[in-house]
Amino acid sequence: MLGTLGATEVAAGARMISGEVARHRPVLVNGIPGHMSWRPDGTPVFVIAFTVAEGRITGIHIVVDPAKLASIHLPAPS
């Protein structure tokens, strides 16, 4: 089930994440285009994967849960 966040929650989350990000870059996530960010110590902050169909983004999947990030194979920061 997907939830909907209000503007305050989204802004607070963006502010929190932007302060922690030291490195970020495009990546492939299970073979699909995405973007990933890491803290200065190399710990992943979040990964975003984009589902693309017919040249358009049809889905966006975001993982920020540290336990989930730790359980998947992710590229190292470069």
C-alpha positions in Angstrom: 0.0 0.0 0.0 1.3 3.4 -0.9 0.9 6.4 1.4 0.6 10.1 0.6 2.7 12.6 2.4 1.8 16.2 2.8 4.1 19.1 1.8 5.5 19.5 5.3 6.6 15.8 5.5 8.1 15.9 2.0 10.1 19.1 2.8 11.3 17.7 6.1 12.5 14.5 4.4 14.2 16.4 1.6 15.9 18.6 4.1 17.1 15.7 6.2 18.4 13.8 3.2 20.1 16.7 1.5 22.1 17.4 4.6 23.4 13.8 4.7 24.4 13.4 1.1 28.0 13.5 0.3 28.0 11.6 -3.0 25.4 10.8 -5.6 25.3 9.4 -9.1 23.1 7.6 -11.6 23.1 3.8 -11.2 21.4 0.8 -12.6 19.0 -0.8 -10.0 18.2 -4.4 -11.0 18.9 -3.4 -14.6 16.7 -0.3 -14.6 17.8 3.4 -14.4 18.1 4.9 -11.0 19.9 7.3 -8.8 21.8 6.7 -5.5 23.2 8.8 -2.7 25.7 8.0 0.1 26.8 9.7 3.3 30.4 10.9 3.7 31.2 7.5 5.4 30.0 5.5 2.4 26.7 4.4 4.0 23.8 4.5 1.5 21.2 7.2 2.1 18.7 6.3 -0.6 18.2 4.7 -3.9 15.6 5.6 -6.5 14.7 3.4 -9.4 12.6 4.5 -12.4 10.3 2.2 -14.4 10.4 3.4 -18.0 7.9 2.4 -20.7 7.9 3.8 -24.2 10.3 6.5 -23.2 8.3 7.7 -20.2 8.8 7.3 -16.5 5.8 5.2 -15.4 6.9 4.4 -11.9 9.3 5.7 -9.2 10.5 3.4 -6.4 12.4 4.9 -3.5 14.2 3.0 -0.8 15.3 4.9 2.3 15.0 2.2 5.0 18.6 1.4 6.2 17.7 -2.3 6.8 16.4 -2.7 3.2 19.4 -0.8 1.8 21.7 -3.1 3.7 20.0 -6.2 2.3 20.3 -5.4 -1.4 23.4 -5.3 -3.6 24.3 -1.7 -4.2 27.2 -0.1 -6.0 29.9 1.6 -4.0 30.2 5.4 -4.0 32.7 6.7 -6.6 
